[in-house]
Amino acid sequence: MEWRWSVGVVLLLLLAGCDADRTPADRQPPAPEPTVLATGHRVTVSPSPSPTESPTQRADPRWRFYVRDRHRYTSPWFAGAHRLMIGYGCTRAPYYSPDPRCPGRQGFHHGMDVAMPCGTPLYSAVRGRVVDPRSAGAPGAAYGPYAFRIRTGDVDVLVGHVLEVYVDPGDVVRPGRLIARANDQGAPDGCHLHLEVRHAAGGLSDAVDPAPYLRLSR
């Protein structure tokens, strides 16, 4: 009886030793294979995105909030509920030149930024046509290389800092259509949606408050 018990102990010790030789990475489940995402006239290879924030993303020092509002909002423009990063108008965010309309040395932000993880699905909340990027009013490099506009009525809705884009110039989009995924292209402060509203074919000086179009809800 004692001999059988001793053999059992030895086997358990050997198994424990084998497991101890494995690194933490060995014990982790295998990472998912990358997926190929069709993006209209572009094809991007990336891991399957998650629409929820991970602890790492919440702790990312690039995620700086320049509004006091800590509420999370939903919107027909994006999946999930997220915080507003920079509002429309005067802001203490350091990325904008001092503006005479603003106190101190604050700059003026011409859109609204909503912080969200990279890969968050973005949807159109308007019916309109995707504008040719070479036409008048094209956004500059600060919006990222894949920013695009949707013309609805007499305004252009500009969607910036995206990576995967699922629409092409000339496409007619309707509310609820998946149009892109959030990213940090051209952005210094992490992944977010930049939504800006301008008069059709207008420039930066024509931007108006996008809140009625963003339709944030707590």
Residue frames as a rotation matrix with the C-alpha (Angstrom) as fourth column:
MET 1
0.569 0.822 0.000 0.00
0.822 -0.569 0.000 0.00
0.000 0.000 -1.000 0.00
GLU 2
0.477 -0.476 -0.739 2.84
0.114 -0.800 0.589 2.40
-0.871 -0.365 -0.328 0.93
TRP 3
-0.562 -0.736 0.376 4.64
0.444 0.115 0.889 1.49
-0.698 0.667 0.262 -2.33
ARG 4
-0.094 0.614 0.783 1.60
0.980 -0.080 0.181 2.45
0.174 0.785 -0.595 -4.45
TRP 5
0.818 0.409 -0.404 1.22
0.504 -0.848 0.164 5.75
-0.276 -0.338 -0.900 -2.57
SER 6
0.056 -0.893 -0.446 4.90
0.132 -0.436 0.890 6.61
-0.990 -0.109 0.094 -3.17
VAL 7
-0.598 -0.243 0.764 4.60
0.745 0.184 0.642 5.93
-0.297 0.952 0.071 -6.90
GLY 8
0.395 0.840 0.372 1.58
0.902 -0.432 0.019 8.25
0.176 0.328 -0.928 -7.08
VAL 9
0.703 -0.189 -0.685 3.48
0.231 -0.851 0.472 11.07
-0.672 -0.490 -0.555 -5.34
VAL 10
-0.381 -0.923 0.051 6.45
0.299 -0.071 0.952 10.67
-0.875 0.378 0.303 -7.71
LEU 11
-0.352 0.317 0.880 4.16
0.935 0.089 0.342 10.87
0.030 0.944 -0.328 -10.76
LEU 12
0.737 0.669 -0.098 2.48
0.676 -0.734 0.064 14.02
-0.029 -0.113 -0.993 -9.45
LEU 13
0.381 -0.684 -0.622 5.86
0.105 -0.636 0.764 15.67
-0.918 -0.357 -0.171 -8.83
LEU 14
-0.586 -0.616 0.526 7.04
0.558 0.164 0.813 14.80
-0.587 0.770 0.248 -12.33
LEU 15
0.061 0.711 0.700 3.89
0.972 -0.202 0.121 16.27
0.228 0.673 -0.704 -13.90
ALA 16
0.837 0.231 -0.496 4.23
0.409 -0.867 0.285 19.45
-0.364 -0.441 -0.820 -11.83
GLY 17
-0.054 -0.954 -0.296 7.85
0.201 -0.301 0.932 19.80
-0.978 -0.009 0.208 -12.92
CYS 18
-0.509 -0.080 0.857 6.92
0.844 0.147 0.515 19.48
-0.167 0.986 -0.008 -16.59
ASP 19
0.519 0.787 0.334 4.28
0.818 -0.571 0.074 22.21
0.249 0.235 -0.940 -16.26
ALA 20
0.655 -0.317 -0.686 6.73
0.280 -0.741 0.610 24.47
-0.702 -0.591 -0.397 -14.42
ASP 21
-0.415 -0.879 0.233 9.12
0.538 -0.031 0.842 24.28
-0.734 0.475 0.486 -17.39
ARG 22
-0.053 0.472 0.880 6.49
0.971 -0.180 0.155 25.87
0.231 0.863 -0.449 -19.63
THR 23
-0.962 -0.274 -0.002 6.51
0.271 -0.951 -0.150 29.62
0.039 -0.145 0.989 -20.05
PRO 24
-0.402 0.860 -0.316 3.36
0.021 -0.336 -0.942 31.72
-0.916 -0.385 0.117 -19.42
ALA 25
-0.294 0.282 -0.913 3.05
-0.906 -0.385 0.173 32.13
-0.303 0.879 0.369 -23.19
ASP 26
-0.903 -0.081 -0.422 2.96
-0.247 0.902 0.354 28.34
0.352 0.424 -0.834 -23.57
ARG 27
-0.780 0.612 -0.130 -0.04
0.502 0.487 -0.715 28.17
-0.374 -0.623 -0.687 -21.25
GLN 28
-0.416 0.634 -0.652 -2.02
-0.467 -0.764 -0.445 30.77
-0.780 0.119 0.614 -23.20
PRO 29
0.381 0.593 0.709 -4.58
0.429 0.566 -0.704 29.70
-0.819 0.573 -0.039 -25.81
PRO 30
-0.490 -0.615 0.618 -3.43
0.824 -0.094 0.559 30.23
-0.285 0.783 0.553 -29.41
ALA 31
-0.536 0.255 -0.805 -4.02
-0.183 -0.966 -0.184 33.70
-0.824 0.048 0.564 -30.83
PRO 32
0.512 0.787 0.345 -6.75
0.250 0.248 -0.936 33.95
-0.822 0.565 -0.070 -33.47
GLU 33
-0.347 -0.594 0.726 -5.60
0.875 0.073 0.478 33.96
-0.337 0.801 0.495 -37.06
PRO 34
-0.703 0.089 -0.706 -5.75
-0.178 -0.983 0.053 37.35
-0.689 0.163 0.706 -38.83
THR 35
0.155 0.802 0.577 -8.73
0.700 0.323 -0.637 37.93
-0.697 0.503 -0.511 -41.05
VAL 36
-0.861 -0.383 0.333 -8.76
0.501 -0.532 0.683 39.68
-0.085 0.755 0.650 -44.39
LEU 37
-0.023 0.857 -0.515 -11.18
0.478 -0.443 -0.758 42.58
-0.878 -0.264 -0.400 -44.46
ALA 38
-0.270 0.016 0.963 -12.44
0.942 -0.205 0.268 43.85
0.201 0.979 0.041 -47.80
THR 39
-0.168 0.127 -0.978 -12.45
0.534 -0.822 -0.198 47.63
-0.828 -0.556 0.070 -47.78
GLY 40
0.796 0.487 -0.360 -13.90
-0.044 -0.547 -0.836 48.73
-0.604 0.681 -0.414 -51.08
HIS 41
0.845 -0.523 -0.108 -10.87
-0.188 -0.102 -0.977 49.85
0.500 0.846 -0.184 -53.10
ARG 42
-0.164 -0.903 0.397 -8.49
-0.894 -0.034 -0.447 48.80
0.417 -0.428 -0.802 -50.27
VAL 43
0.645 0.271 -0.715 -7.77
0.063 0.913 0.403 45.48
0.762 -0.304 0.572 -48.58
THR 44
-0.002 -0.603 0.798 -6.46
-0.871 -0.391 -0.297 45.51
0.491 -0.696 -0.525 -45.02
VAL 45
0.115 -0.038 -0.993 -5.19
0.273 0.962 -0.005 42.51
0.955 -0.270 0.121 -43.08
SER 46
-0.456 -0.214 0.864 -5.83
-0.698 -0.516 -0.497 42.82
0.552 -0.830 0.086 -39.35
PRO 47
-0.964 0.168 -0.204 -6.93
0.256 0.780 -0.570 40.78
0.064 -0.602 -0.796 -36.33
SER 48
-0.113 0.990 0.085 -10.65
0.632 0.006 0.775 40.49
0.767 0.141 -0.626 -35.79
PRO 49
-0.719 -0.225 0.658 -11.51
-0.217 -0.827 -0.519 43.62
0.661 -0.516 0.546 -33.77
SER 50
-0.402 0.599 -0.693 -13.47
0.897 0.409 -0.166 43.70
0.184 -0.689 -0.702 -30.54
PRO 51
0.012 0.470 0.882 -16.01
0.272 -0.851 0.450 46.48
0.962 0.235 -0.138 -29.90
THR 52
0.923 0.324 -0.208 -15.28
0.269 -0.157 0.950 46.48
0.276 -0.933 -0.232 -26.15
GLU 53
0.426 -0.788 0.445 -12.49
-0.695 -0.600 -0.396 48.19
0.579 -0.141 -0.803 -24.23
SER 54
0.417 -0.411 -0.811 -9.81
0.551 0.824 -0.134 46.03
0.723 -0.391 0.570 -22.69
PRO 55
0.799 -0.180 -0.573 -8.05
0.485 -0.371 0.792 47.03
-0.355 -0.911 -0.210 -19.42
THR 56
-0.260 -0.958 0.124 -4.96
0.837 -0.160 0.524 47.81
-0.482 0.240 0.843 -21.50
GLN 57
-0.297 0.207 0.932 -6.90
0.723 -0.589 0.361 50.20
0.624 0.781 0.026 -23.72
ARG 58
0.778 0.628 0.017 -8.46
0.449 -0.574 0.685 51.93
0.440 -0.525 -0.728 -20.72
ALA 59
0.624 -0.611 -0.488 -5.00
0.452 -0.227 0.863 52.45
-0.638 -0.758 0.134 -19.25
ASP 60
0.125 -0.596 0.793 -3.46
0.975 -0.075 -0.210 53.67
0.185 0.799 0.572 -22.52
PRO 61
-0.236 -0.253 -0.938 -1.84
0.621 -0.782 0.054 57.04
-0.748 -0.570 0.341 -21.67
ARG 62
-0.960 -0.102 0.260 -2.70
0.273 -0.542 0.795 58.35
0.060 0.834 0.548 -25.14
TRP 63
-0.114 0.988 0.101 -6.39
0.751 0.019 0.660 58.31
0.651 0.151 -0.744 -24.21
ARG 64
-0.896 -0.185 -0.404 -6.69
0.405 -0.713 -0.572 61.84
-0.183 -0.676 0.714 -22.86
PHE 65
0.030 0.979 0.199 -10.10
0.970 -0.077 0.230 63.32
0.241 0.186 -0.953 -22.22
TYR 66
-0.908 -0.395 0.137 -10.41
0.374 -0.915 -0.152 67.09
0.186 -0.087 0.979 -22.56
VAL 67
-0.113 0.906 0.408 -14.02
-0.358 -0.420 0.834 67.24
0.927 -0.052 0.371 -21.38
ARG 68
-0.680 -0.086 0.728 -15.24
-0.733 0.034 -0.680 66.91
0.034 -0.996 -0.086 -17.81
ASP 69
0.371 0.927 -0.055 -18.09
-0.928 0.371 0.000 64.66
0.021 0.051 0.998 -18.87
ARG 70
-0.689 -0.637 0.346 -17.45
-0.669 0.743 0.037 61.09
-0.280 -0.206 -0.938 -17.70
HIS 71
0.269 0.865 0.422 -20.67
-0.463 0.501 -0.731 59.61
-0.844 0.001 0.536 -19.04
ARG 72
-0.827 -0.405 0.390 -20.66
0.105 0.569 0.816 57.00
-0.552 0.716 -0.428 -21.77
TYR 73
-0.056 0.790 -0.610 -22.80
-0.684 -0.476 -0.553 57.61
-0.727 0.387 0.567 -24.80
THR 74
-0.236 0.086 0.968 -24.34
0.627 0.774 0.083 55.56
-0.742 0.627 -0.237 -27.56
SER 75
-0.173 0.175 -0.969 -24.92
-0.626 -0.779 -0.029 56.82
-0.760 0.602 0.244 -31.08
PRO 76
0.814 0.477 0.332 -26.24
-0.039 0.615 -0.788 55.38
-0.580 0.628 0.519 -34.34
TRP 77
0.660 -0.626 -0.416 -22.77
-0.698 -0.304 -0.649 56.15
0.280 0.718 -0.637 -35.73
PHE 78
-0.401 -0.894 -0.202 -20.90
-0.691 0.440 -0.573 53.53
0.601 -0.090 -0.794 -33.67
ALA 79
0.317 0.415 -0.853 -21.21
0.184 0.855 0.485 50.27
0.930 -0.311 0.195 -31.74
GLY 80
-0.191 -0.378 -0.906 -21.12
0.906 0.287 -0.311 50.27
0.377 -0.880 0.288 -27.94
ALA 81
0.908 0.413 0.065 -21.09
0.331 -0.805 0.493 53.13
0.256 -0.426 -0.868 -25.43
HIS 82
-0.010 -1.000 0.013 -18.07
0.944 -0.014 -0.330 55.42
0.330 0.009 0.944 -25.19
ARG 83
0.227 -0.015 -0.974 -16.80
0.650 -0.742 0.163 58.64
-0.725 -0.670 -0.159 -23.65
LEU 84
0.927 0.036 0.374 -16.55
0.289 -0.705 -0.648 61.96
0.240 0.708 -0.664 -25.42
MET 85
0.127 -0.973 -0.194 -12.87
0.988 0.108 0.107 62.86
-0.083 -0.205 0.975 -25.81
ILE 86
-0.855 -0.357 -0.377 -12.97
0.308 -0.933 0.185 66.37
-0.418 0.042 0.908 -27.30
GLY 87
0.145 0.989 -0.020 -16.11
0.667 -0.113 -0.736 68.38
-0.731 0.094 -0.676 -27.90
TYR 88
0.144 0.008 0.990 -16.91
0.884 -0.449 -0.125 70.92
0.444 0.893 -0.071 -30.59
GLY 89
0.879 0.203 0.431 -15.61
0.091 -0.960 0.266 74.43
0.467 -0.195 -0.862 -29.98
CYS 90
0.277 -0.811 0.516 -12.93
-0.780 -0.503 -0.372 75.83
0.561 -0.300 -0.772 -27.67
THR 91
0.932 -0.029 -0.362 -10.72
0.178 0.905 0.387 73.18
0.317 -0.425 0.848 -26.09
ARG 92
0.580 -0.776 0.247 -7.59
-0.729 -0.360 0.582 72.94
-0.363 -0.517 -0.775 -23.97
ALA 93
0.738 -0.355 0.574 -6.41
0.469 0.882 -0.056 69.96
-0.486 0.311 0.817 -26.03
PRO 94
0.157 -0.794 -0.587 -2.89
-0.082 -0.603 0.793 70.94
-0.984 -0.076 -0.160 -27.18
TYR 95
-0.307 -0.331 0.892 -3.29
0.727 0.523 0.445 69.90
-0.614 0.785 0.080 -30.82
TYR 96
0.404 0.589 0.700 -4.90
0.891 -0.426 -0.156 73.12
0.206 0.687 -0.697 -32.05
SER 97
-0.624 -0.657 0.424 -3.51
0.584 -0.752 -0.305 76.61
0.519 0.057 0.853 -32.60
PRO 98
-0.636 0.386 -0.668 -4.78
0.459 -0.507 -0.730 79.38
-0.620 -0.771 0.145 -30.29
ASP 99
-0.366 0.633 0.683 -8.02
0.813 -0.140 0.565 80.78
0.453 0.762 -0.463 -31.61
PRO 100
-0.915 -0.034 0.401 -9.26
-0.091 -0.953 -0.289 84.37
0.393 -0.301 0.869 -31.00
ARG 101
0.040 0.999 0.026 -12.73
-0.410 -0.007 0.912 82.99
0.911 -0.047 0.409 -30.24
CYS 102
0.538 0.129 -0.833 -11.37
0.462 0.781 0.420 81.08
0.705 -0.611 0.360 -27.25
PRO 103
0.936 -0.180 0.302 -10.07
-0.348 -0.602 0.719 82.10
0.053 -0.778 -0.626 -23.81
GLY 104
0.409 -0.862 0.300 -6.37
-0.236 0.218 0.947 82.01
-0.881 -0.459 -0.115 -22.99
ARG 105
-0.456 -0.633 -0.626 -4.47
-0.823 0.032 0.567 80.05
-0.339 0.773 -0.536 -25.57
GLN 106
-0.136 0.491 0.860 -7.17
0.029 0.870 -0.492 77.49
-0.990 -0.042 -0.133 -26.22
GLY 107
-0.962 -0.164 -0.218 -7.73
-0.220 -0.006 0.976 76.22
-0.161 0.986 -0.030 -29.73
PHE 108
-0.032 0.990 -0.138 -10.95
-0.879 -0.094 -0.468 75.49
-0.476 0.106 0.873 -31.62
HIS 109
-0.823 -0.146 0.549 -12.03
0.017 0.959 0.281 71.94
-0.568 0.241 -0.787 -32.44
HIS 110
-0.609 0.545 -0.576 -14.23
-0.790 -0.480 0.381 71.75
-0.069 0.687 0.723 -35.53
GLY 111
-0.132 0.588 -0.798 -15.77
-0.336 0.731 0.594 68.35
0.933 0.346 0.101 -34.85
MET 112
0.498 0.238 0.834 -16.48
-0.866 0.187 0.464 65.93
-0.045 -0.953 0.299 -32.02
ASP 113
-0.384 -0.695 -0.608 -14.15
-0.579 0.694 -0.427 63.10
0.719 0.188 -0.669 -30.96
VAL 114
0.682 0.576 0.450 -15.51
-0.728 0.475 0.494 59.99
0.071 -0.665 0.744 -29.26
ALA 115
-0.407 -0.897 0.169 -12.87
-0.912 0.410 -0.021 57.67
-0.050 -0.163 -0.985 -27.75
MET 116
0.760 0.602 0.245 -13.27
-0.580 0.798 -0.162 54.00
-0.293 -0.019 0.956 -28.63
PRO 117
0.120 -0.751 0.650 -11.11
-0.038 0.651 0.758 50.93
-0.992 -0.115 0.050 -29.19
CYS 118
-0.567 -0.385 -0.728 -9.45
-0.761 -0.094 0.642 50.39
-0.316 0.918 -0.240 -32.53
GLY 119
-0.974 0.175 -0.141 -11.72
0.070 0.833 0.550 48.33
0.214 0.525 -0.823 -34.74
THR 120
-0.511 0.850 -0.129 -15.01
0.161 -0.052 -0.986 49.58
-0.844 -0.525 -0.110 -33.31
PRO 121
-0.428 0.401 0.810 -17.65
0.904 0.204 0.376 49.30
-0.015 0.893 -0.450 -36.08
LEU 122
-0.709 0.219 -0.670 -18.89
-0.108 -0.973 -0.205 52.60
-0.697 -0.073 0.714 -37.48
TYR 123
-0.282 0.731 0.622 -22.25
0.911 0.407 -0.064 52.96
-0.300 0.549 -0.780 -39.20
SER 124
-0.860 0.121 0.496 -23.87
0.150 -0.868 0.473 55.67
0.488 0.481 0.729 -41.24
ALA 125
-0.528 0.733 -0.429 -26.68
0.606 -0.028 -0.795 57.49
-0.595 -0.680 -0.429 -39.47
VAL 126
-0.064 0.476 -0.877 -27.70
-0.480 -0.785 -0.391 59.45
-0.875 0.396 0.279 -42.57
ARG 127
0.493 0.182 0.850 -28.74
0.674 0.538 -0.506 58.74
-0.550 0.823 0.142 -46.12
GLY 128
0.604 -0.330 -0.726 -26.28
-0.488 -0.873 -0.008 60.23
-0.631 0.359 -0.688 -48.57
ARG 129
0.940 -0.339 0.024 -23.60
0.191 0.468 -0.863 59.69
0.282 0.816 0.505 -51.18
VAL 130
0.431 -0.871 -0.235 -19.90
0.600 0.082 0.796 59.16
-0.674 -0.485 0.558 -50.53
VAL 131
0.882 -0.079 -0.465 -18.00
-0.288 -0.871 -0.398 62.16
-0.374 0.485 -0.790 -51.90
ASP 132
0.689 -0.714 0.125 -15.09
0.487 0.329 -0.809 61.87
0.537 0.618 0.574 -54.32
PRO 133
0.522 -0.507 -0.685 -12.01
0.714 -0.179 0.677 62.58
-0.466 -0.843 0.269 -52.16
ARG 134
-0.529 -0.773 0.349 -10.50
0.837 -0.408 0.363 64.72
-0.138 0.485 0.864 -54.93
SER 135
0.161 0.692 0.704 -13.42
0.709 -0.577 0.405 67.15
0.686 0.434 -0.584 -54.95
ALA 136
-0.264 -0.238 0.935 -13.58
-0.232 -0.925 -0.301 70.55
0.936 -0.296 0.189 -53.23
GLY 137
0.421 0.406 0.811 -13.49
-0.830 -0.188 0.525 70.45
0.366 -0.894 0.258 -49.44
ALA 138
0.493 -0.284 -0.822 -11.30
0.163 0.959 -0.233 67.35
0.854 -0.020 0.519 -49.19
PRO 139
0.985 -0.145 0.090 -9.93
-0.115 -0.174 0.978 66.85
-0.126 -0.974 -0.188 -45.64
GLY 140
0.351 -0.933 -0.083 -6.20
-0.819 -0.262 -0.511 67.18
0.455 0.247 -0.856 -45.03
ALA 141
-0.187 -0.573 -0.798 -3.68
-0.129 0.820 -0.558 64.67
0.974 -0.001 -0.227 -43.73
ALA 142
-0.763 -0.128 0.633 -4.57
-0.613 -0.167 -0.772 65.42
0.204 -0.978 0.049 -40.09
TYR 143
0.210 0.937 0.278 -7.75
-0.956 0.257 -0.143 63.35
-0.206 -0.235 0.950 -40.55
GLY 144
-0.108 -0.324 0.940 -5.82
-0.147 0.940 0.308 60.28
-0.983 -0.105 -0.149 -41.66
PRO 145
-0.854 -0.372 -0.364 -5.30
-0.382 -0.026 0.924 58.88
-0.353 0.928 -0.119 -45.17
TYR 146
-0.832 0.553 0.034 -8.70
0.477 0.684 0.551 57.14
0.282 0.475 -0.834 -45.30
ALA 147
-0.580 0.651 -0.490 -11.02
0.119 -0.527 -0.841 59.89
-0.806 -0.547 0.228 -44.05
PHE 148
-0.788 0.386 0.480 -14.12
0.543 0.070 0.837 60.31
0.289 0.920 -0.265 -46.19
ARG 149
-0.818 0.554 -0.156 -17.27
-0.422 -0.761 -0.492 62.41
-0.391 -0.337 0.856 -46.49
ILE 150
-0.540 0.770 0.339 -20.93
0.833 0.548 0.081 61.55
-0.123 0.326 -0.937 -46.89
ARG 151
-0.965 0.253 0.065 -22.99
-0.229 -0.939 0.258 64.27
0.126 0.234 0.964 -48.57
THR 152
-0.430 0.886 -0.172 -26.51
0.903 0.420 -0.093 64.48
-0.010 -0.195 -0.981 -47.22
GLY 153
0.708 0.683 -0.179 -28.63
0.659 -0.730 -0.179 67.41
-0.253 0.009 -0.967 -48.32
ASP 154
0.792 -0.390 0.471 -26.51
-0.013 -0.781 -0.625 70.55
0.611 0.489 -0.623 -48.25
VAL 155
0.529 -0.655 0.540 -23.88
-0.821 -0.237 0.519 69.29
-0.212 -0.718 -0.663 -45.80
ASP 156
0.197 -0.574 -0.795 -20.91
-0.293 0.739 -0.606 66.93
0.936 0.352 -0.023 -45.82
VAL 157
0.889 0.000 0.459 -20.45
-0.440 0.282 0.853 64.62
-0.129 -0.959 0.251 -42.83
LEU 158
0.184 -0.927 -0.326 -16.72
-0.668 0.125 -0.734 63.94
0.721 0.353 -0.596 -42.47
VAL 159
0.992 0.061 0.108 -15.61
-0.119 0.727 0.676 60.69
-0.037 -0.684 0.729 -40.82
GLY 160
0.416 -0.909 -0.012 -11.96
-0.695 -0.310 -0.648 60.79
0.586 0.278 -0.761 -39.77
HIS 161
-0.256 -0.743 0.618 -9.16
-0.964 0.242 -0.108 58.62
-0.069 -0.624 -0.779 -38.30
VAL 162
0.734 0.554 0.393 -10.53
-0.499 0.832 -0.241 55.37
-0.461 -0.019 0.887 -39.73
LEU 163
-0.500 -0.861 0.095 -8.58
-0.550 0.400 0.733 52.45
-0.669 0.314 -0.674 -41.20
GLU 164
-0.784 0.296 0.546 -10.90
0.540 0.760 0.363 49.84
-0.307 0.579 -0.755 -42.70
VAL 165
-0.516 0.622 -0.589 -13.37
-0.606 -0.751 -0.263 51.55
-0.606 0.221 0.764 -45.05
TYR 166
-0.560 0.389 0.731 -16.32
0.447 0.885 -0.129 49.68
-0.698 0.254 -0.670 -46.55
VAL 167
0.653 0.757 -0.030 -17.61
0.409 -0.386 -0.827 52.32
-0.638 0.527 -0.561 -48.96
ASP 168
-0.432 -0.742 0.513 -16.29
0.852 -0.148 0.503 53.82
-0.297 0.654 0.695 -52.18
PRO 169
-0.751 0.142 -0.645 -16.76
-0.208 -0.978 0.027 57.26
-0.627 0.154 0.764 -53.77
GLY 170
-0.682 0.580 -0.446 -20.17
-0.614 -0.121 0.780 57.45
0.398 0.806 0.438 -55.37
ASP 171
-0.724 0.422 -0.545 -21.77
0.516 0.857 -0.022 54.83
0.458 -0.297 -0.838 -53.12
VAL 172
-0.084 0.776 0.625 -25.21
-0.543 -0.561 0.625 55.67
0.836 -0.287 0.468 -51.76
VAL 173
-0.855 -0.231 -0.464 -25.36
0.251 0.599 -0.761 54.79
0.453 -0.767 -0.455 -48.07
ARG 174
0.179 0.955 0.236 -28.37
-0.156 -0.209 0.965 54.47
0.971 -0.210 0.112 -45.82
PRO 175
0.091 -0.124 0.988 -28.73
-0.968 -0.245 0.058 54.54
0.235 -0.962 -0.143 -42.03
GLY 176
0.694 0.137 0.707 -27.37
-0.492 0.806 0.328 51.41
-0.525 -0.575 0.627 -40.41
ARG 177
0.897 -0.403 -0.180 -24.84
0.068 0.530 -0.845 50.53
0.436 0.746 0.503 -43.10
LEU 178
0.573 -0.802 -0.171 -21.38
0.484 0.162 0.860 49.52
-0.661 -0.575 0.481 -41.88
ILE 179
0.984 -0.159 0.078 -19.05
-0.039 -0.625 -0.780 52.14
0.173 0.764 -0.621 -43.35
ALA 180
0.134 -0.986 0.097 -15.71
-0.363 -0.140 -0.921 51.82
0.922 0.089 -0.377 -41.52
ARG 181
0.605 -0.044 -0.795 -13.90
0.704 0.495 0.508 50.89
0.372 -0.868 0.330 -38.32
ALA 182
0.965 -0.199 0.168 -12.42
-0.253 -0.872 0.418 53.34
0.064 -0.446 -0.893 -35.85
ASN 183
0.424 -0.897 -0.126 -8.66
0.852 0.442 -0.279 53.76
0.306 0.010 0.952 -35.71
ASP 184
0.545 -0.318 -0.776 -5.96
0.382 -0.730 0.567 56.30
-0.746 -0.606 -0.276 -34.87
GLN 185
0.016 -0.532 0.847 -4.80
1.000 -0.007 -0.024 57.16
0.019 0.847 0.531 -38.39
GLY 186
-0.205 -0.195 0.959 -3.45
0.404 -0.909 -0.098 60.72
0.891 0.368 0.265 -38.23
ALA 187
0.733 0.574 0.364 -4.46
-0.120 -0.418 0.901 61.02
0.670 -0.704 -0.237 -34.55
PRO 188
-0.307 -0.929 0.204 -2.02
-0.387 -0.074 -0.919 61.69
0.869 -0.361 -0.337 -31.67
ASP 189
-0.539 0.153 0.828 -4.31
-0.842 -0.122 -0.525 60.52
0.020 -0.981 0.195 -28.86
GLY 190
-0.789 0.167 0.592 -5.44
-0.056 0.939 -0.339 56.98
-0.612 -0.300 -0.731 -29.60
CYS 191
-0.835 0.480 0.270 -8.31
0.473 0.373 0.798 55.44
0.282 0.794 -0.538 -31.55
HIS 192
-0.462 0.756 -0.464 -11.49
0.205 -0.418 -0.885 57.45
-0.863 -0.503 0.038 -31.79
LEU 193
0.028 0.565 0.825 -14.23
1.000 -0.016 -0.023 58.59
0.000 0.825 -0.565 -34.13
HIS 194
-0.747 -0.140 -0.650 -13.93
0.151 -0.988 0.040 62.15
-0.648 -0.068 0.759 -35.43
LEU 195
-0.045 0.801 0.597 -17.23
0.995 0.092 -0.048 63.38
-0.093 0.592 -0.801 -36.80
GLU 196
-0.699 -0.220 -0.680 -17.34
0.171 -0.975 0.140 66.77
-0.694 -0.018 0.720 -38.47
VAL 197
0.224 0.830 0.511 -20.13
0.887 0.043 -0.459 68.51
-0.403 0.556 -0.727 -40.37
ARG 198
-0.710 -0.474 -0.521 -19.40
0.164 -0.831 0.532 71.13
-0.685 0.292 0.667 -43.04
HIS 199
0.363 0.731 -0.578 -21.44
-0.511 -0.362 -0.780 72.89
-0.779 0.579 0.242 -45.69
ALA 200
0.754 -0.015 0.657 -21.32
0.420 0.779 -0.465 70.82
-0.505 0.626 0.594 -48.88
ALA 201
0.474 -0.697 0.538 -17.90
0.734 -0.025 -0.679 71.12
0.487 0.716 0.500 -50.54
GLY 202
0.849 -0.115 0.516 -16.92
-0.297 -0.911 0.285 73.53
0.437 -0.395 -0.808 -47.77
GLY 203
-0.101 -0.971 -0.217 -13.66
0.026 0.215 -0.976 73.77
0.995 -0.104 0.003 -45.90
LEU 204
-0.526 -0.214 -0.823 -12.66
0.757 0.323 -0.568 73.86
0.387 -0.922 -0.008 -42.23
SER 205
-0.994 0.110 -0.027 -14.09
-0.087 -0.900 -0.427 77.35
-0.071 -0.421 0.904 -41.74
ASP 206
-0.373 0.910 -0.179 -17.53
-0.672 -0.131 0.729 76.04
0.640 0.392 0.660 -42.79
ALA 207
-0.663 0.081 -0.744 -17.70
0.369 0.900 -0.231 73.43
0.651 -0.428 -0.627 -40.02
VAL 208
-0.040 0.732 0.680 -20.76
-0.706 -0.503 0.499 73.56
0.707 -0.460 0.537 -37.76
ASP 209
-0.400 -0.056 0.915 -21.66
-0.856 0.379 -0.352 71.84
-0.327 -0.924 -0.199 -34.49
PRO 210
-0.615 0.116 -0.780 -22.08
-0.477 0.732 0.486 68.13
0.627 0.671 -0.396 -35.38
ALA 211
-0.886 0.219 0.408 -24.08
-0.304 0.392 -0.868 67.25
-0.350 -0.894 -0.281 -32.24
PRO 212
0.086 0.992 -0.089 -27.46
-0.806 0.017 -0.592 67.13
-0.586 0.123 0.801 -34.05
TYR 213
0.356 -0.011 -0.934 -25.98
-0.788 0.534 -0.307 64.59
0.502 0.846 0.182 -36.48
LEU 214
-0.685 -0.698 -0.211 -24.01
-0.446 0.630 -0.635 62.56
0.576 -0.341 -0.743 -33.93
ARG 215
0.289 0.957 0.026 -27.14
-0.591 0.157 0.791 62.10
0.753 -0.244 0.611 -31.76
LEU 216
-0.750 -0.618 -0.236 -25.42
-0.136 0.493 -0.859 61.02
0.648 -0.612 -0.454 -28.58
SER 217
0.423 0.892 0.162 -27.60
-0.469 0.062 0.881 59.33
0.776 -0.448 0.444 -25.98
ARG 218
-0.517 -0.608 0.602 -26.74
-0.816 0.138 -0.561 58.41
0.258 -0.782 -0.568 -22.36
